[in-house]
């Protein structure tokens, strides 16, 4: 073990010991406050935080005291006790001002915490001008503190301020600056944490606009970071290959030197070494390439699984908050539908190879009832035809009904006056059949036919649809060991074909 490795091990152990010592230095009052807070005892937690603040200040540990004081402040205005909250912050500011022994940067960092708490209170009170004054004060203190963590926190709070008061363009610009800064330094976990905090703040404040904007930005960032991480992995593998090739080259040079000494066996030795080196290089490259491909595929599968699970979890967490809002508002209704669609899509993707249940269905009666459901939705003089023989088939009634209803609703929306909508059923073999939904509306361009079955291809106005209907139908078809596609040969409108196996 060389000196460098030993040094790294001791550095790691020192950091662990230091972290443990700092944790153990937390006062019993602060620990009690956190325990009461975890139980939901707001008054008890607040009381103990204030005592912890006073205890830390008396011991000369003012920074820790200020952190406890701002937590107590948050618990005050959580119960709308704003006067008490502002009074406590004034006491803290006086202590900071009197602490001449503290460095200017540390004092600026403490002032930053108290000013930030005031800004949060003014935001909760819906006083944008007062909140903006505090935000400007935070900028001054962050500059004096000269701390990257505080600078990043300032950007985050700027974004929250802009989003809270409807200034989405400014909020997007600030948030993009922060995400770009942290992403460039490969602090992906911090960016992820900031996004989730912003989404959580939006939920707590019932700010549907903030939740939607943050969620869209988070999904776009998550996709870009996946590409960056994959590029980092590939770069690391390339470096490993280069290092191995350099080691092989050094070995080859050493063997060449020995070959000059062993003159009697020089020619035979050189031939054998050349063959071994060549074989080693070829074998090594093959092994590395195979490992890289397997790792890339595994990483891609894991990322997709994690993304589906994350989207499902976010949708489940958003649902209770969104349901408290007025669903008569178009934007709220759109968010509720979007949340439901995400949940359905994620459940379909996560259910893997789980078999779906089949039942015997009278196809003609089933199809006529589906067509009847859109009679009140079509435009004037649109003809509705059902071409289905009297027979039964084994189907998953829930999935097939969902798919055909969605296709017929789309046909009703896009078929012009005097047009025609047709639902056909065809038996293809003893164990395969298909449903066809045809309309005389405008055809889908060839270059967009594959994209209509892909979720999240483009960012759109949710009140005009979230684009998840057809991807959900596609997943349902695949779950039934079938497929859903567009008939490219049909040019007089649009024809969707649902192929199924019984």
DRENKE-411278 format. One line per field, with one value per residue (C-alpha): residue in three letters; x negated, y, z negated. Coordinates in nm, 2 decimals. Layout:
# DRENKE-411278
resn = (Ala ...)
c1 = (X ...)
c2 = (Y ...)
c3 = (Z ...)
END
This chain:
# DRENKE-411278
resn = (Unk Unk Unk Unk Unk Unk Unk Unk Unk Unk Unk Unk Unk Unk Unk Unk Unk Unk Unk Unk Unk Unk Unk Unk Unk Unk Unk Unk Unk Unk Unk Unk Unk Unk Unk Unk Unk Unk Unk Unk Unk Unk Unk Unk Unk Unk Unk Unk Unk Unk Unk Unk Unk Unk Unk Unk Unk Unk Unk Unk Unk Unk Unk Unk Unk Unk Unk Unk Unk Unk Unk Unk Unk Unk Unk Unk Unk Unk Unk Unk Unk Unk Unk Unk Unk Unk Unk Unk Unk Unk Unk Unk Unk Unk Unk Unk Unk Unk Unk Unk Unk Unk Unk Unk Unk Unk Unk Unk Unk Unk Unk Unk Unk Unk Unk Unk Unk Unk Unk Unk Unk Unk Unk Unk Unk Unk Unk Unk Unk Unk Unk Unk Unk Unk Unk Unk Unk Unk Unk Unk Unk Unk Unk Unk Unk Unk Unk Unk Unk Unk Unk Unk Unk Unk Unk Unk Unk Unk Unk Unk Unk Unk Unk Unk Unk Unk Unk Unk Unk Unk Unk Unk Unk Unk Unk Unk Unk Unk Unk Unk Unk Unk Unk Unk Unk Unk Unk Unk Unk Unk Unk Unk Unk Unk Unk Unk Unk Unk Unk Unk Unk Unk Unk Unk Unk Unk Unk Unk Unk Unk Unk Unk Unk Unk Unk Unk Unk Unk Unk Unk Unk Unk Unk Unk Unk Unk Unk Unk Unk Unk Unk Unk Unk Unk Unk Unk Unk Unk Unk Unk Unk Unk Unk Unk Unk Unk Unk Unk Unk Unk Unk Unk Unk Unk Unk Unk Unk Unk Unk Unk Unk Unk Unk Unk Unk Unk Unk Unk Unk Unk Unk Unk Unk Unk Unk Unk Unk Unk Unk Unk Unk Unk Unk Unk Unk Unk Unk Unk Unk Unk Unk Unk Unk Unk Unk Unk Unk Unk Unk Unk Unk Unk Unk Unk Unk Unk Unk Unk Unk Unk Unk Unk Unk Unk Unk Unk Unk Unk Unk Unk Unk Unk Unk Unk Unk Unk Unk Unk Unk Unk Unk Unk Unk Unk Unk Unk Unk Unk Unk Unk Unk Unk Unk Unk Unk Unk Unk Unk Unk Unk Unk Unk Unk Unk Unk Unk Unk Unk Unk Unk Unk Unk Unk Unk Unk Unk Unk Unk Unk Unk Unk Unk Unk Unk Unk Unk Unk Unk Unk Unk Unk Unk Unk Unk Unk Unk Unk Unk Unk Unk Unk Unk Unk Unk Unk Unk Unk Unk Unk Unk Unk Unk Unk Unk Unk Unk Unk Unk Unk Unk Unk Unk Unk Unk Unk Unk Unk Unk Unk Unk Unk Unk Unk Unk Unk Unk Unk Unk Unk Unk Unk Unk Unk Unk Unk Unk Unk Unk Unk Unk Unk Unk Unk Unk Unk Unk Unk Unk Unk Unk Unk Unk Unk Unk Unk Unk Unk Unk Unk Unk Unk Unk Unk Unk Unk Unk Unk Unk Unk Unk Unk Unk Unk Unk Unk Unk Unk Unk Unk Unk Unk Unk Unk Unk Unk Unk Unk Unk Unk Unk Unk Unk Unk Unk Unk Unk Unk Unk Unk Unk Unk Unk)
c1 = (0.00 -0.16 -0.18 0.10 0.35 0.26 0.31 0.65 0.77 0.66 0.83 1.15 1.14 1.06 1.37 1.59 1.46 1.51 1.87 1.95 1.80 2.00 2.32 2.24 2.19 2.56 2.72 2.98 3.22 3.19 3.23 3.54 3.68 3.63 3.79 4.10 4.12 4.11 4.41 4.60 4.58 4.53 4.55 4.30 4.06 4.07 4.01 3.71 3.56 3.57 3.40 3.14 3.08 3.02 2.80 2.58 2.55 2.44 2.17 2.05 2.18 2.40 2.42 2.58 2.80 2.92 3.01 3.23 3.39 3.50 3.65 3.85 3.95 4.09 4.29 4.43 4.57 4.68 4.95 4.99 4.81 4.63 4.57 4.39 4.19 4.07 3.99 3.77 3.58 3.52 3.36 3.14 3.03 2.93 2.72 2.55 2.48 2.33 2.11 1.80 1.58 1.74 1.58 1.76 1.83 1.98 2.20 2.32 2.41 2.62 2.79 2.87 3.06 3.28 3.35 3.45 3.70 3.85 3.88 4.06 4.31 4.38 4.43 4.68 4.86 4.87 4.67 4.44 4.29 4.18 4.05 3.85 3.69 3.58 3.45 3.23 3.09 3.02 2.82 2.60 2.53 2.47 2.20 2.03 2.06 1.87 2.01 2.11 2.39 2.54 2.51 2.69 2.96 3.00 3.07 3.32 3.51 3.51 3.67 3.93 4.01 4.06 4.27 4.48 4.58 4.64 4.31 4.24 4.00 3.77 3.81 3.71 3.40 3.28 3.35 3.18 2.87 2.86 2.92 2.66 2.40 2.45 2.48 2.15 1.98 2.15 2.34 2.64 2.78 2.80 2.99 3.23 3.28 3.35 3.61 3.79 3.78 3.93 4.21 4.27 4.30 4.55 4.76 4.75 4.86 5.12 4.94 5.05 4.85 4.53 4.58 4.65 4.36 4.12 4.23 4.18 3.84 3.74 3.83 3.64 3.33 3.35 3.34 3.04 2.85 2.90 2.72 2.44 2.40 2.38 2.12 1.92 1.94 1.82 1.54 1.42 1.42 1.22 0.97 0.95 0.88 0.61 0.45 0.45 0.30 0.03 -0.05 -0.07 -0.30 -0.53 -0.53 -0.61 -0.91 -1.04 -1.02 -1.20 -1.49 -1.51 -1.50 -1.83 -2.00 -1.87 -2.03 -2.01 -1.63 -1.58 -1.39 -1.16 -1.10 -1.01 -0.76 -0.60 -0.58 -0.44 -0.17 -0.09 -0.07 0.15 0.38 0.39 0.48 0.75 0.89 0.88 1.05 1.32 1.38 1.39 1.62 1.86 1.85 1.92 2.21 2.37 2.32 2.47 2.77 2.81 2.78 3.04 3.28 3.23 3.27 3.60 3.73 3.63 3.79 4.12 4.11 4.03 4.30 4.55 4.45 4.46 4.81 4.93 4.79 4.95 5.30 5.41 5.31 5.46 5.79 5.82 5.83 6.13 6.16 6.38 6.08 5.95 5.58 5.66 5.88 5.59 5.34 5.57 5.61 5.24 5.16 5.41 5.27 4.91 5.02 5.19 4.89 4.64 4.85 4.86 4.48 4.40 4.63 4.38 4.49 4.79 5.06 5.40 5.73 5.94 6.31 6.55 6.72 7.01 6.82 7.11 7.30 6.97 6.88 7.23 7.23 6.89 7.01 7.33 7.11 6.99 7.32 7.36 7.01 6.99 7.04 7.35 7.43 7.14 7.23 7.14 7.09 7.02 6.91 6.88 7.01 7.22 6.95 6.77 6.40 6.16 6.07 5.96 6.27 6.13 5.83 6.00 6.29 6.04 5.84 6.15 6.32 6.02 5.98 6.35 6.35 6.05 6.23 6.54 6.33 6.14 6.40 6.56 6.93 7.07 6.78 6.79 6.65 6.63 6.55 6.46 6.37 6.18 6.09 5.73 5.67 5.78 5.60 5.57 5.81 5.81 6.03 6.01 6.12 6.14 6.24 6.25 6.07 5.73 5.45 5.16 4.83 4.60 4.32 4.54 4.69 4.43 4.42 4.79 4.73 4.44 4.50 4.34 4.22 4.31 4.41 4.76 5.05 5.21 5.56 5.54 5.44 5.13 5.04 5.05 5.38 5.23 4.91 5.14 5.34 5.02 4.90 5.24 5.22 4.87 4.99 5.24 4.96 5.09 5.01 5.17 5.05 5.16 5.24 5.00 5.17 5.50 5.49 5.85 5.83 5.69 5.71 5.59 5.54 5.55 5.41 5.48 5.39 5.66)
c2 = (0.00 0.33 0.65 0.82 0.54 0.56 0.94 0.91 0.65 0.87 1.17 0.98 0.86 1.21 1.34 1.07 1.14 1.52 1.47 1.25 1.51 1.79 1.58 1.50 1.87 1.94 2.06 1.85 2.15 2.14 1.76 1.79 2.06 1.84 1.54 1.75 1.88 1.53 1.45 1.75 1.94 2.28 2.49 2.26 2.25 2.63 2.67 2.44 2.60 2.94 2.80 2.63 2.96 3.14 2.85 2.86 3.24 3.23 2.97 3.19 2.95 3.22 3.06 2.75 2.97 3.17 2.85 2.74 3.09 3.09 2.74 2.88 3.18 2.94 2.77 3.10 3.21 2.86 2.94 3.30 3.44 3.71 3.96 3.71 3.60 3.95 4.02 3.71 3.81 4.16 4.00 3.78 4.07 4.27 3.97 3.95 4.32 4.29 3.99 4.19 3.89 3.72 3.76 3.99 3.69 3.49 3.78 3.83 3.46 3.49 3.81 3.63 3.36 3.62 3.83 3.52 3.43 3.78 3.74 3.41 3.57 3.85 3.60 3.41 3.74 3.81 4.14 4.13 4.47 4.40 4.05 4.21 4.45 4.15 3.97 4.27 4.26 3.89 3.97 4.22 3.97 3.68 3.89 3.96 3.60 3.48 3.13 2.91 2.74 3.07 3.20 2.89 2.93 3.29 3.18 2.93 3.18 3.43 3.16 3.09 3.46 3.50 3.19 3.28 3.61 3.49 3.61 3.28 3.41 3.56 3.25 3.02 3.23 3.23 2.86 2.78 2.97 2.77 2.43 2.50 2.61 2.30 2.06 2.20 2.10 1.76 1.82 1.63 1.53 1.90 2.00 1.71 1.81 2.17 2.07 1.84 2.12 2.36 2.12 2.05 2.43 2.46 2.18 2.33 2.67 2.53 2.70 2.49 2.71 2.66 2.29 2.25 2.47 2.30 1.95 2.02 2.17 1.88 1.62 1.80 1.84 1.47 1.36 1.59 1.47 1.11 1.19 1.36 1.07 0.83 1.05 1.05 0.67 0.64 0.89 0.69 0.37 0.53 0.65 0.30 0.16 0.42 0.34 -0.03 0.03 0.24 -0.04 -0.29 -0.06 -0.03 -0.41 -0.45 -0.21 -0.41 -0.73 -0.58 -0.49 -0.84 -0.98 -0.81 -0.99 -1.33 -1.34 -1.72 -1.72 -1.37 -1.45 -1.72 -1.50 -1.20 -1.39 -1.54 -1.21 -1.03 -1.30 -1.28 -0.90 -0.89 -1.15 -0.97 -0.64 -0.80 -0.99 -0.69 -0.46 -0.73 -0.77 -0.39 -0.33 -0.61 -0.48 -0.12 -0.23 -0.44 -0.15 0.10 -0.12 -0.19 0.18 0.27 0.01 0.13 0.49 0.41 0.21 0.48 0.75 0.56 0.50 0.86 0.99 0.76 0.87 1.24 1.19 1.01 1.29 1.57 1.41 1.49 1.85 1.90 1.75 2.02 2.28 2.39 2.14 2.37 2.58 2.46 2.46 2.27 2.02 1.98 1.91 1.66 1.47 1.49 1.35 1.06 0.99 0.98 0.74 0.50 0.52 0.45 0.16 0.00 0.04 -0.09 -0.40 -0.58 -0.91 -0.95 -1.13 -0.96 -1.14 -1.24 -1.29 -1.39 -1.09 -1.06 -0.84 -0.68 -0.57 -0.45 -0.23 -0.09 0.03 0.20 0.38 0.49 0.67 0.92 1.00 1.32 1.43 1.43 1.72 1.77 1.50 1.27 0.90 0.63 0.28 -0.05 -0.34 -0.63 -0.99 -1.16 -1.36 -1.38 -1.33 -1.35 -1.00 -0.79 -0.58 -0.30 -0.23 -0.28 -0.05 0.22 0.20 0.21 0.48 0.70 0.64 0.71 1.03 1.15 1.06 1.25 1.56 1.57 1.44 1.74 1.79 1.53 1.29 0.93 0.73 0.35 0.07 -0.26 -0.60 -0.86 -1.22 -1.28 -1.64 -1.88 -1.69 -1.33 -1.05 -0.68 -0.37 -0.08 0.28 0.49 0.85 1.09 1.37 1.51 1.25 1.24 1.33 1.04 1.20 1.23 0.88 0.73 1.03 1.02 0.69 0.84 1.02 1.36 1.42 1.79 2.05 2.16 2.36 2.10 2.26 2.14 1.79 1.63 1.39 1.08 0.93 0.74 0.63 0.48 0.30 0.17 0.03 -0.14 -0.30 -0.43 -0.56 -0.77 -0.92 -0.71 -0.37 -0.04 0.14 0.37 0.23 0.41 0.29 0.46 0.82 0.94 1.02 0.83 0.46 0.31 -0.07 -0.26 -0.61 -0.86 -1.23 -1.44)
c3 = (0.00 0.11 -0.09 0.12 0.04 -0.33 -0.32 -0.16 -0.42 -0.71 -0.55 -0.52 -0.88 -1.00 -0.81 -0.96 -1.32 -1.27 -1.14 -1.44 -1.68 -1.53 -1.56 -1.92 -1.99 -1.92 -2.24 -2.42 -2.39 -2.01 -2.00 -2.22 -1.98 -1.68 -1.86 -1.95 -1.59 -1.46 -1.68 -1.55 -1.89 -1.74 -2.06 -2.25 -1.95 -1.92 -2.30 -2.29 -1.98 -2.15 -2.46 -2.24 -2.07 -2.40 -2.52 -2.21 -2.22 -2.59 -2.50 -2.21 -1.94 -1.78 -1.43 -1.57 -1.79 -1.49 -1.30 -1.59 -1.62 -1.25 -1.30 -1.59 -1.38 -1.11 -1.37 -1.49 -1.15 -1.07 -1.33 -1.20 -1.50 -1.29 -1.56 -1.78 -1.48 -1.39 -1.75 -1.77 -1.46 -1.59 -1.91 -1.69 -1.47 -1.79 -1.91 -1.57 -1.57 -1.92 -1.83 -1.73 -1.78 -1.47 -1.13 -0.88 -0.65 -0.94 -1.05 -0.69 -0.68 -1.00 -0.88 -0.56 -0.75 -0.94 -0.63 -0.44 -0.71 -0.69 -0.31 -0.35 -0.59 -0.36 -0.08 -0.29 -0.37 0.01 -0.02 0.29 0.24 -0.12 -0.02 0.27 0.02 -0.19 0.12 0.20 -0.15 -0.11 0.21 0.01 -0.27 -0.03 0.14 -0.19 -0.31 -0.01 -0.05 0.25 0.05 -0.04 0.32 0.44 0.18 0.29 0.65 0.52 0.31 0.60 0.82 0.54 0.51 0.89 0.92 0.62 0.76 1.11 1.27 1.44 1.70 1.43 1.22 1.51 1.58 1.22 1.18 1.50 1.38 1.06 1.22 1.48 1.22 1.01 1.31 1.45 1.12 1.14 0.82 0.96 0.62 0.51 0.82 0.77 0.41 0.51 0.77 0.52 0.26 0.51 0.60 0.23 0.16 0.44 0.30 -0.05 0.07 0.31 0.60 0.90 1.14 0.94 0.92 1.29 1.40 1.16 1.26 1.63 1.57 1.35 1.61 1.88 1.65 1.55 1.91 1.98 1.67 1.77 2.10 1.91 1.67 1.96 2.12 1.79 1.77 2.13 2.07 1.77 1.97 2.25 1.99 1.84 2.19 2.25 1.91 1.99 2.34 2.18 1.93 2.21 2.41 2.11 2.07 2.44 2.41 2.11 2.30 2.60 2.37 2.24 2.59 2.67 2.37 2.46 2.80 2.84 2.82 2.95 3.27 3.11 2.80 3.01 3.21 2.90 2.72 3.03 3.05 2.68 2.68 2.98 2.84 2.50 2.67 2.88 2.58 2.35 2.60 2.65 2.28 2.22 2.51 2.39 2.03 2.15 2.37 2.08 1.84 2.08 2.14 1.77 1.69 1.95 1.82 1.46 1.55 1.73 1.43 1.19 1.41 1.43 1.05 0.98 1.21 1.04 0.69 0.79 0.94 0.63 0.40 0.62 0.63 0.27 0.30 0.65 0.54 0.28 0.56 0.76 1.04 1.23 1.32 1.66 1.55 1.23 1.42 1.67 1.39 1.22 1.56 1.62 1.27 1.33 1.68 1.54 1.27 1.52 1.76 1.48 1.34 1.69 1.74 1.39 1.41 1.63 1.77 1.55 1.75 1.80 1.74 2.04 2.07 2.35 2.50 2.75 3.00 3.19 2.88 2.72 3.03 3.07 2.71 2.76 3.08 2.90 2.64 2.90 3.08 2.88 2.94 3.32 3.55 3.77 4.02 3.93 4.01 3.76 3.89 3.70 3.91 3.67 3.71 3.45 3.27 2.94 2.86 2.56 2.46 2.16 2.17 1.95 2.17 2.51 2.40 2.28 2.61 2.85 2.65 2.67 3.04 3.10 2.89 3.10 3.42 3.30 3.23 3.56 3.81 3.99 4.07 4.32 4.25 4.14 3.85 3.88 3.62 3.78 3.63 3.83 3.74 3.88 3.76 3.50 3.23 3.37 3.45 3.49 3.43 3.68 3.60 3.92 3.97 4.26 4.08 4.15 4.18 3.93 4.12 4.17 3.98 3.66 3.66 3.44 3.20 3.12 2.92 2.72 2.39 2.31 2.67 2.64 2.38 2.44 2.28 2.05 2.10 2.46 2.37 2.22 2.51 2.29 2.42 2.71 2.52 2.25 2.52 2.67 2.34 2.28 2.62 2.55 2.21 2.40 2.61 2.90 3.06 3.16 3.48 3.76 4.10 4.33 4.64 4.56 4.71 4.69 4.32 4.03 3.94 3.61 3.60 3.27 3.32 3.05 2.97 2.80)
END
